[in-house]
Amino acid sequence: SLRPNSAWLKVSGVVWNKRGSKLPPSIMADSKVKDIGLAEFGRKELKLAEHEMPGLMETRKEYGAAQPLKGVNITGSLHMTIQTGVLIETLQALGATVRWCSCNIFSTQDHAASAIAKAQTASVFAWKGETLEEYWWCTEQALTWPGKDGPDMIVDDGGDATLLIHEGKRREEAFAKDGTLPDPAETENAEFKCVLSVLRESIQKDPTKWSRMAKTVRGVSEETTTGVHRLIQMAEKGELLFPAINVNDCVTKSKFDNVYGCRHSLPDGIMRATDVMIGGKRVVVCGYGDVGKGSAFAMRGAGARVIITEVDPICALQACMEGFQVATLEDVIG
């Protein structure tokens, strides 16, 4: 049987989904998703998304024949959505072999994961509503390459794949020195307990897995602000084991995703989740950076009364000049 909450069961060499459909052994041979029956719907949305992502499609057209990524093994830890599916299939079209997991337990679009898994353009380990234990198991699966020490490149979002490799190498060195195994009881952080559990099990099976992987990885691209901050701290301490590219600060990410992406997705998420009218509500946006700006304008556009909290005086001044009330969080919730 597969991991908990994964809706696949392998019986006598035949893979079944929870709808009772039998699948050829080749399909899902190295993926774990919610329901392969969603693949057709996912493929239709992928076709629509391709028209919204002309940069990637032109990259396929211009460089596909040259196969510049041939022989490159890429692990991704990034929201497993339809748009990510277009990225995955672009990497594959350029010659790469891809393994993927999500970077958030709730962000996977199951039809997207199923479409990629069924097409076998990547091995996918992701489903919406993972537990923390399942999330870190999926991350390990995406990083584990059968017959190889690890990926050549990592596409990371939030730094979890990078963290697992670094923490794994550190724990392996401690084990080699005095036999100390990671102990989940040493931390009160629920998520880090899962990390230590994964590493404890891994080290007992292969005590040099993460050290070999760290040597194999040629570099990582990091998608988000939190992950970039973590990488900068590691680099300053001399702990970063391989080169990193800061994708977060690229203008096409920081402006289009952080500002305009949030401006679209914040009200969409609120209305899908609550079906409550935003107009007339008092909304507090904590921070007035790129994400805060997009969120504040979205809420004001929906008719909310928007209050900004901000510790940076320049960002606070920007909010004030845009007509927003600026206050401290204590004043608002007190």
SERO-4910 file (N, C-alpha, C, O; in steps of 0.05 Angstrom, whole numbers):
BEGIN
 pado doro    nc1    nc2    nc3   cac1   cac2   cac3    cc1    cc2    cc3    oc1    oc2    oc3
  Ser    A     17    -24      0      0      0      0     18     25      0     41     24      7
  Leu    A      6     48     -7     21     72    -10     18     88     16      6     79     36
  Arg    A     29    112     16     28    129     40     -1    136     47    -18    134     30
  Pro    A     -6    144     72    -33    153     80    -43    176     63    -28    192     54
  Asn    A    -69    176     58    -83    197     42    -77    196     13    -89    210     -3
  Ser    A    -58    178      4    -54    175    -24    -73    154    -34    -75    132    -23
  Ala    A    -89    161    -55   -112    145    -62   -105    122    -81   -123    114    -96
  Trp    A    -80    112    -80    -72     91    -98    -66     66    -82    -54     67    -60
  Leu    A    -73     44    -93    -67     18    -81    -56     -1   -102    -69     -4   -123
  Lys    A    -34    -13    -97    -22    -32   -116    -27    -60   -107    -18    -68    -86
  Val    A    -42    -75   -123    -49   -103   -116    -42   -121   -139    -52   -117   -161
  Ser    A    -25   -141   -133    -18   -161   -154     -8   -148   -179    -14   -156   -201
  Gly    A      8   -127   -176     20   -113   -199      2    -95   -214     10    -82   -233
  Val    A    -23    -92   -205    -42    -75   -219    -48    -51   -201    -53    -54   -177
  Val    A    -47    -27   -213    -52     -2   -198    -81      6   -201    -91      7   -224
  Trp    A    -95     11   -179   -123     19   -179   -125     47   -167   -109     55   -150
  Asn    A   -145     63   -176   -150     88   -163   -175     85   -146   -189     64   -147
  Lys    A   -182    106   -130   -204    103   -111   -230    101   -125   -250     94   -113
  Arg    A   -231    108   -151   -256    104   -166   -259     76   -176   -280     69   -189
  Gly    A   -239     59   -171   -241     32   -180   -231     26   -208   -236      5   -219
  Ser    A   -217     46   -220   -208     43   -247   -180     29   -247   -163     36   -231
  Lys    A   -177      9   -265   -151     -5   -267   -133     11   -285   -142     22   -306
  Leu    A   -108     13   -278    -89     28   -294    -66     10   -303    -58     -8   -288
  Pro    A    -54     15   -327    -31      0   -335     -8      5   -315     -6     26   -304
  Pro    A      9    -16   -310     31    -13   -291     50     11   -297     62     22   -279
  Ser    A     52     19   -323     70     40   -330     61     67   -319     78     84   -313
  Ile    A     35     70   -317     24     95   -307     26     95   -276     19     76   -263
  Met    A     36    118   -265     38    121   -236     60    103   -224     61     99   -200
  Ala    A     77     92   -241     98     74   -231    116     87   -210    126     74   -193
  Asp    A    119    114   -213    137    128   -194    125    155   -187    139    175   -186
  Ser    A     99    155   -182     85    180   -174     64    173   -153     54    151   -151
  Lys    A     58    193   -136     36    190   -117     19    215   -119     28    237   -111
  Val    A     -6    212   -129    -24    235   -131    -51    226   -121    -55    202   -114
  Lys    A    -70    244   -121    -96    238   -109   -113    219   -126   -123    199   -116
  Asp    A   -116    226   -152   -135    211   -168   -128    215   -198   -131    237   -208
  Ile    A   -119    194   -211   -111    196   -239   -135    201   -257   -132    210   -280
  Gly    A   -159    197   -247   -183    203   -262   -187    233   -268   -203    240   -285
  Leu    A   -172    249   -254   -173    278   -258   -154    288   -281   -154    311   -287
  Ala    A   -139    269   -292   -118    277   -311   -129    290   -336   -118    309   -346
  Glu    A   -152    280   -346   -163    292   -371   -171    321   -367   -165    338   -383
  Phe    A   -184    327   -344   -191    354   -337   -165    371   -334   -164    394   -344
  Gly    A   -145    360   -321   -120    375   -318   -107    381   -345    -96    402   -348
  Arg    A   -108    362   -364    -96    366   -390   -110    389   -404    -96    405   -418
  Lys    A   -136    391   -402   -151    413   -415   -142    440   -404   -138    459   -419
  Glu    A   -139    441   -377   -130    467   -365   -101    473   -372    -93    496   -375
  Leu    A    -84    452   -375    -57    457   -384    -56    469   -412    -40    487   -417
  Lys    A    -73    460   -429    -74    472   -456    -82    501   -455    -71    517   -470
  Leu    A   -101    508   -438   -109    536   -435    -86    552   -423    -81    575   -432
  Ala    A    -72    541   -404    -50    556   -390    -27    561   -409    -13    581   -407
  Glu    A    -23    543   -428     -1    547   -448     -4    573   -463     15    585   -470
  His    A    -29    580   -468    -34    606   -483    -29    630   -465    -24    652   -475
  Glu    A    -29    626   -439    -24    647   -420      5    650   -413     13    668   -398
  Met    A     21    631   -422     50    630   -415     67    629   -441     81    609   -445
  Pro    A     65    649   -457     79    648   -483    109    647   -481    123    637   -499
  Gly    A    121    657   -459    150    656   -456    160    628   -455    179    621   -469
  Leu    A    147    611   -439    155    583   -438    150    569   -464    166    552   -472
  Met    A    128    575   -477    122    561   -502    142    569   -524    149    552   -541
  Glu    A    150    594   -524    171    602   -544    198    589   -537    213    583   -555
  Thr    A    203    585   -511    228    572   -504    228    543   -515    248    534   -525
  Arg    A    205    529   -512    203    503   -524    208    503   -554    223    487   -565
  Lys    A    195    523   -567    197    524   -596    226    530   -605    235    519   -625
  Glu    A    239    549   -591    266    557   -600    288    537   -592    306    533   -608
  Tyr    A    285    525   -569    307    508   -559    301    479   -557    318    463   -551
  Gly    A    276    471   -563    268    443   -560    285    424   -576    293    403   -566
  Ala    A    291    431   -601    306    413   -618    335    409   -609    347    388   -613
  Ala    A    346    430   -596    374    429   -586    377    413   -561    399    404   -554
  Gln    A    355    409   -546    355    393   -521    378    402   -502    395    386   -494
  Pro    A    378    428   -494    399    438   -477    400    425   -449    421    427   -436
  Leu    A    378    414   -440    377    402   -414    378    371   -415    372    358   -395
  Lys    A    387    360   -437    388    331   -440    408    320   -419    430    329   -417
  Gly    A    399    300   -405    415    287   -385    415    301   -358    428    292   -339
  Val    A    400    323   -355    399    338   -330    375    328   -313    353    326   -323
  Asn    A    381    322   -288    360    313   -270    352    337   -252    368    348   -237
  Ile    A    326    344   -253    316    368   -239    295    359   -219    276    346   -226
  Thr    A    299    368   -194    278    364   -173    265    391   -168    278    412   -165
  Gly    A    239    391   -167    224    415   -161    208    412   -135    196    392   -130
  Ser    A    209    433   -118    192    435    -94    177    461    -97    186    482    -87
  Leu    A    155    460   -111    141    485   -119    111    478   -122    105    456   -132
  His    A     94    496   -115     65    491   -116     57    475   -141     62    485   -164
  Met    A     45    452   -138     38    435   -161     11    443   -172     -9    431   -168
  Thr    A     13    465   -188    -11    477   -200     -9    473   -231     10    462   -241
  Ile    A    -30    482   -244    -31    480   -273     -8    496   -285      5    486   -304
  Gln    A     -2    519   -275     19    536   -286     46    522   -281     64    523   -299
  Thr    A     50    510   -258     74    495   -253     76    472   -273     98    464   -281
  Gly    A     54    460   -280     54    438   -299     65    447   -326     79    432   -339
  Val    A     59    472   -334     70    482   -359    101    485   -357    115    479   -376
  Leu    A    110    494   -334    139    495   -329    152    468   -330    172    464   -343
  Ile    A    139    448   -316    150    421   -316    153    410   -344    173    399   -351
  Glu    A    132    413   -360    132    402   -387    151    417   -405    160    407   -426
  Thr    A    157    442   -398    177    457   -413    205    446   -407    221    441   -425
  Leu    A    211    441   -382    236    429   -374    240    402   -388    261    396   -398
  Gln    A    218    386   -388    220    360   -400    223    362   -431    238    346   -443
  Ala    A    210    382   -443    213    386   -472    241    394   -480    250    389   -502
  Leu    A    255    406   -461    283    415   -466    303    393   -459    327    397   -462
  Gly    A    293    370   -451    310    347   -447    314    337   -419    326    316   -414
  Ala    A    304    352   -399    308    345   -371    291    322   -362    270    317   -374
  Thr    A    301    307   -342    284    288   -328    276    301   -301    293    313   -288
  Val    A    251    299   -294    240    316   -273    226    299   -252    211    281   -258
  Arg    A    230    306   -226    215    296   -204    205    320   -188    219    339   -184
  Trp    A    179    318   -179    167    342   -168    150    336   -143    138    315   -141
  Cys    A    150    356   -125    132    356   -102    122    384    -98    133    403   -110
  Ser    A    102    387    -82     92    414    -76    107    426    -53    120    411    -37
  Cys    A    106    452    -50    120    465    -27    100    475     -6    107    490     12
  Asn    A     75    465     -8     54    473     10     34    451     12     26    439     -9
  Ile    A     24    444     36      6    421     39    -21    426     27    -36    407     22
  Phe    A    -28    451     22    -55    457     12    -56    467    -17    -78    470    -29
  Ser    A    -33    472    -30    -33    487    -55    -35    469    -80    -39    480   -102
  Thr    A    -32    443    -77    -33    426   -101    -60    426   -114    -81    424   -100
  Gln    A    -61    429   -140    -85    425   -155    -84    396   -165    -67    389   -182
  Asp    A   -102    379   -154    -99    351   -159   -102    343   -189    -90    324   -198
  His    A   -118    358   -204   -120    352   -232    -94    359   -247    -88    346   -267
  Ala    A    -80    379   -238    -54    385   -250    -34    363   -244    -20    354   -262
  Ala    A    -32    355   -219    -13    333   -212    -20    308   -227     -1    294   -236
  Ser    A    -45    301   -230    -53    277   -244    -46    278   -274    -37    258   -285
  Ala    A    -50    302   -286    -44    304   -314    -15    300   -320     -7    287   -339
  Ile    A      3    312   -303     32    308   -307     40    279   -302     56    268   -316
  Ala    A     28    267   -281     35    240   -274     27    220   -296     42    202   -304
  Lys    A      3    224   -307     -7    206   -328      9    209   -353     15    189   -367
  Ala    A     17    234   -360     33    239   -384     62    230   -380     77    226   -399
  Gln    A     70    225   -355     97    217   -348    118    237   -357    141    229   -363
  Thr    A    110    262   -358    130    283   -363    146    289   -338    167    302   -339
  Ala    A    137    279   -315    152    281   -290    141    261   -271    118    252   -273
  Ser    A    157    253   -251    147    238   -228    137    258   -208    151    277   -200
  Val    A    112    255   -199     99    275   -182     91    262   -155     79    240   -154
  Phe    A     97    276   -134     90    268   -107     75    291    -93     88    306    -79
  Ala    A     49    293    -98     35    316    -87      5    311    -88     -5    300   -108
  Trp    A     -9    319    -67    -38    320    -68    -47    341    -48    -33    346    -28
  Lys    A    -71    352    -53    -81    373    -36    -89    361     -9   -102    340     -7
  Gly    A    -81    375     13    -88    366     40    -69    346     52    -77    329     68
  Glu    A    -44    347     44    -24    329     56    -21    335     86    -24    358     95
  Thr    A    -15    315    102     -6    320    129     23    329    128     36    327    107
  Leu    A     33    339    151     61    347    151     79    323    147    100    326    133
  Glu    A     72    301    158     88    276    153     89    269    124    110    262    113
  Glu    A     65    270    111     64    264     82     79    284     66     92    277     46
  Tyr    A     78    310     74     92    331     59    121    326     58    134    328     37
  Trp    A    133    319     81    162    315     81    170    289     69    192    286     58
  Trp    A    152    269     70    157    244     55    157    250     25    175    240     11
  Cys    A    139    266     15    138    274    -13    163    289    -21    174    284    -43
  Thr    A    173    307     -4    197    322     -9    221    303    -12    237    306    -30
  Glu    A    223    283      5    245    264      3    243    248    -22    263    242    -35
  Gln    A    218    240    -30    215    224    -55    223    240    -79    236    229    -97
  Ala    A    217    266    -80    225    282   -102    255    286   -104    266    289   -126
  Leu    A    268    285    -81    297    288    -81    312    262    -86    336    262    -92
  Thr    A    298    240    -82    311    214    -85    309    203   -113    287    199   -123
  Trp    A    332    200   -126    333    191   -154    343    163   -155    366    157   -149
  Pro    A    326    144   -164    334    116   -166    359    112   -183    360    121   -206
  Gly    A    379     99   -172    403     94   -187    422    118   -188    443    116   -201
  Lys    A    415    140   -175    433    164   -175    434    175   -147    418    169   -129
  Asp    A    455    192   -142    458    203   -116    439    226   -110    435    233    -87
  Gly    A    428    238   -131    410    261   -126    406    277   -152    416    269   -173
  Pro    A    391    299   -150    387    316   -173    411    332   -180    429    337   -163
  Asp    A    413    342   -205    433    361   -213    425    389   -206    442    406   -199
  Met    A    399    394   -208    389    421   -202    364    420   -186    349    400   -187
  Ile    A    358    441   -170    334    442   -154    319    468   -160    331    489   -161
  Val    A    293    466   -165    275    489   -167    260    490   -140    242    474   -135
  Asp    A    268    508   -123    257    509    -95    240    533    -91    243    554   -103
  Asp    A    220    530    -73    203    552    -65    198    550    -35    183    533    -25
  Gly    A    211    567    -20    210    566      9    234    553     21    238    555     45
  Gly    A    250    540      5    275    529     14    274    502     28    294    493     40
  Asp    A    251    488     26    249    463     41    266    441     30    278    425     45
  Ala    A    267    438      3    285    418     -9    314    423     -1    329    405      5
  Thr    A    322    449     -3    349    456      4    355    451     34    376    441     41
  Leu    A    335    457     51    338    452     79    342    423     85    359    416    102
  Leu    A    326    405     72    328    377     78    356    366     71    366    349     86
  Ile    A    367    375     49    394    366     42    415    375     62    431    360     71
  His    A    414    401     69    433    412     88    431    399    116    451    392    128
  Glu    A    406    397    125    402    385    152    410    355    151    421    345    171
  Gly    A    404    342    129    411    314    126    441    310    127    451    292    141
  Lys    A    456    326    113    485    324    113    496    329    142    514    315    151
  Arg    A    485    349    155    494    355    182    489    332    201    506    326    218
  Arg    A    466    320    199    459    298    216    475    273    210    481    257    228
  Glu    A    481    269    185    498    246    177    526    249    189    538    229    197
  Glu    A    537    273    189    563    278    200    563    272    230    582    261    241
  Ala    A    541    280    244    539    274    273    537    244    278    549    233    297
  Phe    A    523    230    260    520    201    263    547    187    258    554    168    272
  Ala    A    562    197    238    588    185    232    608    189    255    626    173    260
  Lys    A    605    212    269    623    219    290    619    202    315    638    191    327
  Asp    A    594    200    324    589    187    350    564    169    350    555    160    371
  Gly    A    552    165    326    528    147    325    502    161    333    482    147    336
  Thr    A    502    187    336    478    202    344    458    203    321    465    211    299
  Leu    A    434    194    326    413    195    306    394    219    312    391    227    335
  Pro    A    382    231    292    363    252    296    341    243    314    331    221    311
  Asp    A    333    259    333    312    252    352    289    273    351    294    296    358
  Pro    A    266    265    341    244    284    339    237    297    366    225    319    367
  Ala    A    243    284    388    237    294    414    254    319    422    248    332    441
  Glu    A    275    324    406    293    346    414    281    373    406    292    394    414
  Thr    A    259    374    392    246    399    385    217    399    391    204    378    391
  Glu    A    206    422    396    177    425    400    162    433    375    138    434    374
  Asn    A    178    440    354    166    448    329    155    424    314    169    405    307
  Ala    A    128    424    309    115    400    298    126    393    271    129    369    264
  Glu    A    132    413    255    142    408    228    171    397    228    178    379    213
  Phe    A    188    409    245    215    400    247    217    372    258    236    357    252
  Lys    A    198    364    274    196    336    283    194    318    260    206    296    259
  Cys    A    178    326    240    175    309    215    201    308    200    208    286    190
  Val    A    215    330    198    241    330    185    260    311    198    274    295    185
  Leu    A    262    312    225    280    294    239    271    265    237    288    247    237
  Ser    A    246    260    235    236    233    232    245    222    205    254    199    203
  Val    A    242    238    184    250    230    157    280    224    157    289    203    146
  Leu    A    296    241    169    325    238    169    334    214    186    352    200    180
  Arg    A    320    210    209    327    187    226    323    161    211    341    144    211
  Glu    A    301    158    197    295    134    181    315    132    158    325    110    152
  Ser    A    321    154    145    339    154    122    367    146    130    380    129    116
  Ile    A    378    157    151    405    152    160    409    123    167    431    111    162
  Gln    A    389    111    179    391     82    186    392     64    162    403     42    163
  Lys    A    380     74    140    381     58    115    406     64     99    418     46     87
  Asp    A    414     89     97    436     98     81    450    122     95    440    144     91
  Pro    A    471    117    110    483    139    126    498    160    111    508    179    124
  Thr    A    500    158     85    514    179     69    497    190     47    508    204     30
  Lys    A    472    184     47    454    193     25    455    223     21    459    232     -2
  Trp    A    451    238     41    449    267     39    476    280     33    477    301     19
  Ser    A    497    269     43    524    279     37    530    275      8    541    293     -5
  Arg    A    524    252     -3    528    247    -32    510    265    -48    519    276    -69
  Met    A    486    270    -40    468    287    -54    478    315    -55    476    329    -76
  Ala    A    488    325    -33    498    353    -32    521    357    -52    523    379    -63
  Lys    A    537    336    -57    559    338    -76    548    337   -105    561    348   -123
  Thr    A    525    324   -109    514    321   -136    500    346   -145    502    353   -169
  Val    A    487    360   -127    472    384   -135    490    406   -145    509    414   -131
  Arg    A    485    416   -169    501    437   -181    491    465   -173    506    484   -174
  Gly    A    465    467   -166    455    493   -158    425    492   -153    411    472   -161
  Val    A    414    513   -141    386    515   -135    376    542   -142    390    562   -139
  Ser    A    352    543   -153    338    569   -157    317    572   -135    302    553   -131
  Glu    A    316    595   -122    298    599   -100    277    620   -107    283    641   -117
  Glu    A    252    612   -103    229    627   -113    219    650    -95    210    671   -106
  Thr    A    221    647    -69    206    665    -52    224    680    -32    247    672    -26
  Thr    A    212    701    -20    227    718     -2    238    703     22    262    706     29
  Thr    A    222    686     35    231    671     58    254    653     51    274    652     66
  Gly    A    253    639     29    274    621     21    300    636     15    322    627     22
  Val    A    297    659      2    321    675     -4    334    685     21    359    684     24
  His    A    319    694     41    330    703     66    345    680     80    367    684     91
  Arg    A    334    656     79    346    633     91    373    627     77    393    621     90
  Leu    A    373    628     50    398    623     35    419    644     41    443    637     44
  Ile    A    411    669     43    431    690     50    443    686     77    468    689     80
  Gln    A    427    678     96    438    672    123    458    649    122    479    649    135
  Met    A    451    628    106    469    605    104    495    613     90    517    604     98
  Ala    A    493    629     69    517    638     55    535    655     73    559    652     72
  Glu    A    523    672     89    538    689    107    553    673    128    575    681    137
  Lys    A    542    650    136    555    633    155    574    613    143    587    597    156
  Gly    A    575    613    116    592    594    102    581    566    101    596    547     98
  Glu    A    555    563    105    542    537    107    529    528     81    521    505     78
  Leu    A    527    546     61    513    539     36    530    519     20    553    525     13
  Leu    A    519    496     13    534    475      1    536    476    -29    552    462    -41
  Phe    A    519    492    -42    520    494    -71    509    522    -79    495    535    -63
  Pro    A    515    531   -104    506    557   -112    476    560   -113    461    541   -116
  Ala    A    467    585   -109    438    591   -109    432    615   -126    448    634   -126
  Ile    A    410    614   -140    401    637   -156    376    648   -143    357    634   -138
  Asn    A    376    674   -139    353    689   -127    333    696   -148    335    717   -161
  Val    A    313    679   -152    292    684   -172    272    705   -161    260    720   -176
  Asn    A    269    705   -134    249    722   -122    252    752   -129    232    766   -133
  Asp    A    276    761   -132    280    789   -137    281    796   -166    285    820   -173
  Cys    A    277    777   -184    273    783   -212    248    800   -215    228    793   -203
  Val    A    249    820   -232    226    839   -234    201    824   -243    179    831   -235
  Thr    A    203    804   -260    180    790   -270    167    773   -248    144    765   -250
  Lys    A    182    767   -227    171    753   -204    161    772   -183    138    771   -175
  Ser    A    178    790   -174    172    807   -152    149    826   -158    133    833   -140
  Lys    A    146    835   -183    124    853   -190     99    837   -199     78    841   -188
  Phe    A    103    820   -219     79    806   -230     67    786   -211     43    784   -209
  Asp    A     83    771   -197     73    751   -179     65    764   -153     42    761   -144
  Asn    A     84    777   -140     79    788   -113     58    810   -113     41    810    -96
  Val    A     59    828   -133     39    850   -133     13    841   -147     -8    839   -134
  Tyr    A     16    835   -173     -8    830   -188    -20    802   -183    -44    798   -185
  Gly    A     -3    783   -177    -13    756   -171    -30    757   -146    -52    745   -145
  Cys    A    -20    770   -125    -35    772   -100    -60    789   -103    -81    783    -91
  Arg    A    -59    809   -120    -82    826   -125   -105    809   -137   -129    815   -133
  His    A    -98    789   -152   -118    771   -164   -126    749   -144   -150    744   -141
  Ser    A   -106    736   -131   -112    711   -117   -124    716    -89   -138    699    -79
  Leu    A   -117    739    -76   -127    743    -49   -158    745    -48   -170    729    -33
  Pro    A   -170    763    -63   -200    763    -62   -212    737    -73   -233    728    -63
  Asp    A   -199    725    -92   -209    700   -103   -210    678    -81   -230    664    -78
  Gly    A   -188    676    -66   -186    656    -45   -206    662    -23   -219    643    -13
  Ile    A   -209    687    -15   -228    694      7   -257    687     -2   -272    676     14
  Met    A   -264    694    -26   -291    690    -35   -297    660    -39   -319    651    -34
  Arg    A   -277    645    -49   -281    616    -52   -285    603    -25   -301    585    -22
  Ala    A   -269    612     -5   -269    599     21   -293    607     38   -303    590     53
  Thr    A   -302    632     36   -322    642     55   -348    649     41   -369    649     54
  Asp    A   -347    657     16   -371    667      2   -384    691     17   -408    695     17
  Val    A   -367    706     31   -375    730     46   -368    755     30   -346    757     20
  Met    A   -386    774     29   -381    799     15   -358    815     29   -358    818     53
  Ile    A   -339    824     13   -316    838     24   -323    867     29   -312    880     48
  Gly    A   -340    879     12   -347    907     15   -357    914     42   -374    900     54
  Gly    A   -347    936     54   -355    945     80   -340    933    103   -341    943    125
  Lys    A   -325    912     98   -309    899    119   -284    916    125   -274    930    107
  Arg    A   -274    913    149   -248    926    156   -226    905    152   -227    884    165
  Val    A   -207    911    135   -186    893    128   -159    904    137   -153    927    131
  Val    A   -143    889    151   -116    897    160    -96    882    143    -96    857    142
  Val    A    -79    896    129    -57    885    114    -31    890    128    -23    913    132
  Cys    A    -18    868    137      6    871    153     30    872    134     39    852    124
  Gly    A     41    896    130     63    900    113     55    912     86     34    905     75
  Tyr    A     71    931     76     65    944     51     88    942     31     96    961     19
  Gly    A     98    917     29    117    911      8    102    904    -18     79    913    -21
  Asp    A    114    889    -35    101    882    -61     75    867    -56     54    873    -67
  Val    A     76    846    -39     52    830    -33     31    848    -19      8    846    -25
  Gly    A     40    864      0     21    881     14      8    901     -4    -16    907     -1
  Lys    A     23    912    -23     11    931    -42    -11    918    -58    -33    929    -61
  Gly    A     -5    895    -69    -25    881    -86    -49    874    -69    -72    877    -79
  Ser    A    -45    865    -45    -67    856    -28    -84    880    -20   -109    879    -20
  Ala    A    -71    903    -13    -86    926     -4   -104    937    -26   -127    944    -21
  Phe    A    -93    939    -50   -109    950    -72   -131    931    -80   -153    940    -88
  Ala    A   -127    905    -77   -148    886    -83   -171    889    -63   -195    889    -71
  Met    A   -164    892    -38   -185    895    -17   -200    921    -20   -224    923    -16
  Arg    A   -185    942    -26   -199    968    -30   -217    967    -55   -239    978    -55
  Gly    A   -207    954    -76   -223    951   -100   -249    935    -95   -269    939   -110
  Ala    A   -249    918    -75   -272    902    -69   -291    916    -49   -311    906    -41
  Gly    A   -283    941    -41   -300    957    -24   -293    956      6   -309    966     22
  Ala    A   -271    943     13   -264    941     41   -251    967     51   -241    983     35
  Arg    A   -252    971     77   -238    993     90   -211    982     99   -209    965    117
  Val    A   -190    991     86   -163    979     89   -145    995    108   -143   1019    105
  Ile    A   -133    980    126   -114    992    145    -87    977    140    -86    953    137
  Ile    A    -65    993    140    -39    981    136    -22    983    161    -22   1003    175
  Thr    A     -9    961    168     12    962    189     39    958    176     41    941    158
  Glu    A     59    973    184     85    972    170    106    983    188    103   1004    201
  Val    A    129    969    190    151    977    207    171    994    192    186   1010    203
  Asp    A    171    991    165    190   1007    149    178   1034    144    156   1036    133
  Pro    A    192   1056    151    180   1083    148    174   1091    119    155   1105    114
  Ile    A    191   1082    101    186   1089     72    162   1075     62    145   1087     48
  Cys    A    159   1049     68    135   1035     59    110   1046     73     89   1047     60
  Ala    A    113   1053     98     90   1065    112     82   1092     99     58   1098     96
  Leu    A    102   1108     91     96   1133     77     83   1128     50     64   1142     42
  Gln    A     92   1107     36     79   1100     10     50   1094     14     33   1103     -1
  Ala    A     44   1078     35     16   1071     41      0   1096     47    -23   1098     38
  Cys    A     11   1114     63     -3   1138     69     -8   1155     45    -30   1167     42
  Met    A     11   1157     27      8   1174      3    -12   1161    -17    -23   1175    -34
  Glu    A    -17   1135    -14    -37   1122    -31    -65   1124    -18    -84   1114    -30
  Gly    A    -66   1137      5    -93   1142     17   -101   1121     37   -125   1121     45
  Phe    A    -83   1103     44    -90   1082     64    -85   1093     92    -67   1108     97
  Gln    A   -102   1084    111    -96   1089    139    -74   1072    149    -74   1048    144
  Val    A    -54   1083    162    -31   1069    173    -33   1068    203    -36   1089    216
  Ala    A    -32   1044    215    -35   1042    243    -17   1019    254     -6   1004    238
  Thr    A    -15   1017    280     -1    994    291    -21    971    295    -45    976    298
  Leu    A    -12    947    295    -29    924    298    -43    925    325    -66    917    327
  Glu    A    -29    934    346    -41    936    372    -65    954    373    -85    948    386
  Asp    A    -63    976    358    -86    995    357   -110    983    343   -133    989    349
  Val    A   -105    965    324   -126    954    308   -141    932    322   -165    931    322
  Ile    A   -125    914    334   -138    890    346   -143    894    376   -156    877    389
  Gly    A   -134    916    387   -138    921    416   -166    930    422   -173    935    445
***
